[in-house]
Amino acid sequence: MILKKEEKIALISGVRDFGISLSWPQIERLIIYLNELWEWNKQVNLTGLSSIERIINELLIDSLIPAPFLPESGWFLDAGSGAGFPAIPLKILKPRLDTHIVEPKSKKAAFLKHVIRLTGIQNIDVVRGRVEKGKNVMLHPGGYHVITARAFSHLSNTLALCAPLLKPGGIILNFQGSHFENVLKQCADVIKQCGLILHESIPYKLPGMDYKRHLLIFKKKE
């Protein structure tokens, strides 16, 4: 499948609505990524979504929401990346970030390596394994400046597993729905034990949706 003109326009305009600008080489890489995702999705269940419009709006644009809050360089970890959201779009937008993608499933890991080869993204490694107190994966020993977790696990488990891998002053970016306050209350003890603070909560609406999502930014105390 090759993206139609209107689908390319939807991608570019949807991202621009959130104040994110893309260069033409970045757009080309994202299109390659989407095309390959669509083709692989016919054989391997990578996303569970059946239309390119939903993939653009609910996955790709959603993945780029954190872009303004990421540093230009440093170490970046995506825990349980699945089909590459949000790591691949964010890495395309922030090419100087040294990136590790952790994914336990072999077919999804193979897809990620395939997309990285096709797009020519540099300084990014796919680590097949699980983020479980550092077990089964070879991670950056100095810790990470940014860790993303999208549909990885319950927030309390996500923070407990990811916080030890974070540098002091580093951030964990987590995606939540409309009722994130209840989730935060359930995680209050874990947040404190991990030495984290909720630095910011960013509400937003994706194209075609009538409910708000929230990007939660947790910062590790220095």
C-alpha positions in Angstrom: 0.0 0.0 0.0 1.1 3.5 -0.8 -0.4 6.4 1.2 -2.9 8.4 -0.9 -2.6 12.1 -1.2 -5.4 12.8 1.3 -3.8 10.4 3.8 -0.4 12.3 3.5 -2.2 15.6 4.0 -4.0 14.2 7.1 -0.7 13.1 8.5 1.0 16.4 7.9 -1.9 18.6 9.0 -2.7 16.4 12.0 0.9 16.8 13.3 1.0 20.5 12.6 -2.2 21.0 14.7 -0.1 20.1 17.7 2.7 22.6 16.8 5.0 19.9 15.4 6.7 20.6 12.1 8.1 17.9 9.9 10.9 18.2 7.3 10.3 16.4 4.0 12.9 13.7 4.8 11.1 13.1 8.1 7.8 12.8 6.2 9.3 10.4 3.8 10.6 8.2 6.6 7.2 8.2 8.3 5.5 7.2 5.1 7.9 4.3 4.6 7.2 3.3 8.2 3.4 3.4 7.7 3.5 1.6 4.4 5.6 -1.3 5.9 3.4 -1.4 8.9 0.3 -1.8 6.7 1.8 -4.6 4.7 3.2 -6.5 7.7 -0.1 -6.0 9.5 -1.8 -8.3 6.9 0.3 -11.2 8.1 1.3 -10.2 11.7 -1.1 -8.5 14.2 1.0 -5.5 14.9 -1.7 -2.9 15.8 -5.2 -4.4 15.9 -6.4 -1.4 13.7 -8.0 -2.0 10.3 -7.7 1.4 8.7 -4.7 3.6 7.8 -6.6 6.6 9.0 -6.9 5.2 12.5 -3.3 4.2 12.5 -2.3 7.7 11.6 -4.6 9.4 14.1 -4.5 7.0 17.1 -1.0 5.7 16.9 1.4 7.9 14.8 0.1 11.4 15.8 -0.4 10.2 19.4 3.2 9.0 19.4 4.5 12.5 18.4 2.6 14.4 21.1 5.7 14.1 23.5 8.1 15.5 20.9 8.2 19.1 22.3 9.2 17.7 25.7 12.1 15.6 24.5 15.8 16.8 24.5 17.6 17.0 21.2 20.2 14.5 22.3 20.8 11.9 25.1 19.7 8.4 25.8 16.1 7.3 25.0 14.4 4.0 25.9 11.1 2.8 24.7 9.7 0.0 26.9 7.6 -2.7 25.2 7.6 -0.9 21.9 5.3 -3.3 20.0 5.0 -2.0 16.4 7.3 0.9 17.2 5.0 3.4 18.8 6.1 5.9 20.0 9.8 5.1 19.5 10.1 5.1 15.7 8.1 8.4 15.1 9.9 10.1 17.9 13.3 8.9 16.8 12.6 10.2 13.2 11.8 13.6 14.7 14.7 13.6 17.1 17.5 11.8 15.2 20.3 12.7 17.7 18.8 10.6 20.5 20.6 7.4 21.1 17.7 4.9 21.2 17.0 1.5 22.6 13.7 -0.2 21.8 12.8 -3.2 24.0 10.3 -5.7 22.5 9.9 -9.3 23.7 8.0 -10.7 20.7 10.2 -12.0 17.9 7.9 -11.1 15.0 7.5 -7.5 16.2 11.2 -7.2 16.9 11.8 -8.4 13.3 9.5 -5.8 12.0 11.2 -3.1 13.9 14.6 -4.1 12.6 13.2 -4.2 9.1 11.8 -0.7 9.3 15.0 0.7 10.8 17.0 -0.7 7.8 14.5 0.7 5.3 14.3 4.2 6.8 18.0 4.4 7.4 17.6 5.6 11.0 20.9 5.7 12.8 21.9 5.1 16.5 18.9 2.9 17.3 18.9 -0.7 18.5 16.1 -3.2 19.0 16.6 -5.2 22.2 14.6 -8.4 22.3 13.6 -9.0 25.9 11.6 -7.5 28.7 12.1 -4.5 31.1 12.0 -6.5 34.3 14.4 -5.0 36.8 17.0 -5.2 34.2 16.7 -8.9 33.5 16.9 -10.5 30.0 17.9 -7.2 28.3 21.2 -5.4 27.8 20.5 -1.8 28.6 22.6 1.4 28.7 24.5 1.2 32.1 24.5 4.9 32.6 20.7 5.2 32.6 18.4 7.1 30.3 17.4 10.7 29.9 13.9 9.8 28.5 11.8 6.6 28.9 8.5 6.2 27.1 5.8 3.6 27.9 2.7 3.5 25.8 0.3 0.6 26.5 3.2 -1.1 28.3 1.6 -2.1 31.6 -0.4 -0.6 34.5 1.1 2.7 35.5 2.3 1.5 38.9 4.2 -1.4 37.3 5.5 0.8 34.5 7.0 3.3 37.0 8.4 0.6 39.3 10.2 -1.1 36.4 11.4 2.0 34.5 12.4 4.4 37.3 15.6 2.4 38.2 16.7 2.8 34.6 16.2 6.6 34.6 19.0 9.1 35.2 18.5 11.7 38.0 16.5 14.5 36.4 15.3 12.3 33.6 11.7 11.9 32.6 9.2 9.0 32.0 6.5 9.8 29.5 3.3 7.8 29.9 0.1 7.9 27.9 -3.3 7.9 29.7 -7.0 8.4 28.9 -9.6 10.7 30.3 -9.7 9.3 33.9 -6.0 9.4 34.7 -6.6 11.0 38.2 -7.9 7.7 39.6 -4.8 5.9 38.2 -2.5 8.4 39.8 -4.2 8.0 43.2 -3.6 4.2 43.0 0.1 4.8 42.2 0.8 7.5 44.9 3.0 5.2 47.0 4.9 3.8 44.0 5.6 7.3 42.7 7.1 8.3 46.1 9.1 5.1 46.5 10.6 5.6 43.0 11.7 9.1 43.7 9.5 10.5 41.0 7.3 13.6 40.8 4.5 14.3 38.4 6.2 17.2 36.5 3.3 17.9 34.1 0.1 16.6 32.7 -0.7 17.5 29.1 -4.4 17.1 27.9 -5.0 16.7 24.2 -7.6 15.4 21.7 -6.6 13.3 18.7 -8.3 13.9 15.3 -11.8 12.4 15.1 -12.0 11.8 18.9 -14.3 13.5 21.3 -12.5 12.6 24.5 -9.3 13.9 26.0 -6.1 11.9 26.4 -3.3 12.9 28.8 0.5 12.8 28.5 2.0 12.4 31.9 5.5 13.5 32.5 7.2 12.1 35.5 10.6 13.5 36.6 13.2 11.7 38.7 14.5 13.7 41.6 18.1 14.8 41.4 
